[in-house]
Amino acid sequence: MVLHKLKRVKEIKIRPPSEESVQLWTIISLIILFLIGIIVLNSSHILDKIQPSNNITNLKLKNYISYSAVECSKTQIDCALGYEKFSDKTGCGCEAVNERIIGNNVTLCTANQKKVTACTTLYKPVCAFKQVECIKAPCYPVPETYSNICSACADKRTLFYIDGECAN
């Protein structure tokens, strides 16, 4: 009985898809691509909020509390030392006013730098900014001096760093 069924399986011939089904799948694929394009174009404004300004001389490190003008007018914003309250067309929050942050190139730690388990003893100090556990918002990264970039980024809490030791 099983042998007879296997013989019948061999006899089954695969027929090529009909022209109508090929056309249908082509139309469905084009519709899906069109919808994905619309979604991408409509979500591009989100990237504007997180991309840095092209004007490097006017670079400010901003921490947005809200992206709503209504919320910004009602919200009491308490900024940490080295930060001041700001409001712009994107929203409101606190921005760095400390020259050590503004005057230097801020560098984010890469995923590979964060995976490092051992670093050299080279002394080329950097001021790293670490995320801390927060009791009351807003929370700002805390500066800490590390002997080099490797040591700073190996700390999982480090968000970014600038060259040189942290100012007291």
KAMOFEN-V664495 format. One record per helix or strand of 2 or more residues. SS is the DSSP state (a for helix, b for strand). FROM is the first residue (numbers start at 1). TO is the last residue. If there is no record, write none. Layout:
SS:FROM:TO ; SS:FROM:TO
This chain:
a:2:11 ; a:19:50 ; a:56:58 ; b:62:66 ; a:69:74 ; b:83:87 ; b:92:96 ; a:99:102 ; b:107:108 ; a:111:114 ; b:126:130 ; b:142:146 ; a:149:154 ; b:158:163
